[in-house]
Amino acid sequence: MDTNNHIVTNEELASAFGGAVPQTPVASSNNGAGIPDKQAKKPTKKQKWDKLTIAFYVIGGLGIAGGVTMLLFSLLTMPETVGSVRYPDLTKKESGEKVYSNLTGEVLADASLKNAPAYCIQTPNGTDGARPHAGLNQAGVIFEAIAEAGITRFAAIYQNPTASIIGPIRSLRIYYLQWDTPFDCTIVHAGGSGDALAAVSRGYKNLDENYSYMYRGTYGSRLWNNLFTTAGNLRRFSEDNNYTTSEIKGFARMTPEESERSRIDELVIEKLNIVKPSTKNTAELKPAVANISFRLGGWGDFNVNYQYDATSNKYLRSYESGSQHQVYSCPEGDGGGNPEDSCNLTQMTPSVVIAMMVSERRAADNYHEDIDVIGMGDAYIFQNGVALSGTWKKDSTESQIQFLDSDNKEIRLAPGQTMITAVPNYGSVAF
């Protein structure tokens, strides 16, 4: 047999593939050499229809895939609830813009808290059962001044408090009301001097001693300093009277980032070299002013000291005796009761401490005080470990206090709790 011209038969193919003939068409030969004719390359009608069918399915499949993709994207970007699932709106982008408290200058977790109702609570500081205070650590701004006979009292401003016990609550004085006014707050008090009661009855949000929103504690050791409220009661008072917002006129503040930058710049003895890497360990920086004392010219029980703590960047408040100014930090809730039963003691540690030198004298009754609130005076601002000397200025009852430097530019305060003490012109400030 001539092997060079041999044509493979079906039987031989079957033998080679174990009895199964492969389904590959073998072209016929017209020249005897096994070379297919050109005619054999033309597809049949069936082959044409097979190709068209494949193309149809491919195009159709791509169309279906595109439709499914569009449907999924539309579902993912729908802001509405589909069934029991709420899909996020991916077309909206978060701005990332921070919202700061007008009261403290701190970043707020929710922008809706910025204009929430504020409360200015008259809080006694006597040694006749007023101490320890409850919830005072949650106040954003606290004014301290002599109320009577050398005994100090606080006007504590709160916004969005959560404490289950706040107080005690005592009577109002006209100068506290003048400090309170720019905060657009509910004035929370129990009676007051005649001029203060006359003024607060004209256009103020006023919560005078009221047992729908306040209660008396049962511990006899507090004597008459046993009137308290709760964060829930304060909110309910605002809701009942439609006091839904407060337009707080706050102090000029630095942002937290600006404050931290200022702290580093001011505390280093040798300024950081911004061209070459600094070799100074900022954790070892020493504050320029570590100890502060305010002497109010009366009893030692009401003179205060502050010690700067560089780790927390706060000021630890104590009395002249050296005992800490401790307050009850009360949990969230609306339980009320006695703070001694459910709260934990903590030291007052404001971020900013200010002394305002004021013109002060004994009132005509030779018991209460007269303090000039409208006007100007010397001021000392302690923040970020340093002391700033300047001037305080208040133009009217409605205007907020400004703290000015030697160039008459407003000093921006660090964010955080701020304690302001009105030091009489016969008192002193040392640091």
Residue, then its C-alpha position, 0 to 999 in steps of 0.5 A: m500500500d502506498t503510504n504517501n497517498h493513503i486516505v484514512t477511513n472511518e474504520e481506521l479512525a475508530s480504531a485509533f480513538g478506541g471505537a469512537v469517531p471524532q466529530t470533526p468533518v473531513a473534507s472530501s478530496n478531488n485530487g487524490a492527494g487529500i488536499p481539500d477543494k476551495q469549494a469545501k471552505k464555504p459554510t453551509k446554511k446550517q453553519k450560518w444559522d448556528k453563528l447567528t444564534i450564538a451572536f444573538y445569545v451573546i448580545g442578549g446576555l450582555g444586555i441582561a447583564g447591563g440591565v441587572t447592573m443598572l438595577l443593582f446600582s439604582l437599588l444601592t443608591m435609593p434613599e428610601t426603604v425597600g422592604s425591610v432594608r434601608y439602602p444608603d444614598l451613595t450619591k450623597k457625600e459627607s462634607g466632613e465639616k466639624v460643628y463646634s459648641n457655642l458654649t465650650g468650643e468643643v466638637l459636637a457629635d451631632a449638629s442638632l445639639k448646637n442650638a439645644p436649650a441652655y440652662c443657667i443654674q444658681t448653685p451655692n458654694g457654702t460650707d453649710g451643706a452645699r458641698p459636694h455639688a452634683g453634676l457641676n462637672q457637666a457645666g460648660v461655663i461657670f461664673e463664680a462670685i461672692a453672693e453674700a458675707g464673703i460666701t461664693r456662689f456659681a452661675a453654671i451654664y449647661q447645654n445638653p446635660t445628662a446627669s441624673i442629679i444637678g444642684p443644689i439650687r439657690s437664690l439669684r443675684i442681679y450680677y449673675l443674671q447679667w452674666d447669664t443673659p447672653f447665653d439665652c438660657t433658662i434661669v434656674h433658681a430658688g428665689g433671689s434678691g428683689d432687683a434680680l426677681a424683678a428683672v428675671s420676670r421680664g422676658y426671661k425663660n424663668l424656672d423659679e423653685n418649682y416642684s414639678y421640675m425640682y425636688r428636695g433631697t432627704y439628707g439632713s446634713r445638707l440643711w437648706n441646700n437640698l434642692f435639686t433637679t435632673a437633666g430630664n426635668l430640665r428638658r421636660f420644662s423646655e418642652d412644656n414651655n416650647y423653649t426648643t432652642s437657645e441662641i448662645k452668644g459664646f466667647a471667641r474660641m480656638t478650634p481644638e487643633e488651633s489650641e493644641r498648636s498654640r500650646i506647643d508654640e507657647l510652652v517650648i522654651e526654645k521655639l520648634n525649628i520648622v526647618k530641621p526636625s526638632t530634638k525636643n520631646t514635647a511630652e517633657l514640656k514644662p508649663a510656664v505657669a503651674n500654680i495659680s491662686f485667687r484670693l477673694g478677700g474674705w474667708g479662706d474657705f472660698n479662696v481657690n488654687y489651681q494646679y496645671d496638669a500637663t498630661s490632661n491639659k487641665y487645671l486641678r481646682s482646690y480650696e486654700s486649705g488644700s482639699q480638692h474641689q470635689v463634685y458628684s459626677c452623676p450617671e445618665g438618667d432621671g432617677g433623682g434622689n440624693p447624690e450620695d447614693s448614686c454618684n461618684l466623686t471627682q475633682m473639678t478640672p476646667s480647661v480654661v481658668i479666668a480671673m476678672m478683677v471687678s469693682e465690688r462693695r457691700a450692698a446697702d443691707n451690709y450683707h449682700e454684694d454689689i458688683d459692677v458687671i457692665g464696663m471694663g477691668d483687668a483680666y488674667i486668662f490661664q489656658n494651655g499652661v500659660a498665663l495671658s494678661g488682658t482686659w475684660k469688657k462687657d458693653s451691656t447686659e445682652s452683650q457677651i464678655q470680650f477678653l482683649d489683649s494689649d493691642n485691643k484684639e480679642i483673645r480666643l479661649a481654648p475649647g473646654q469647660t471654662m471657670i471665671t471668677a470675679v475677684p474683688n478689687y480688694g482681692s488678689v491673683a498670684f501665679 
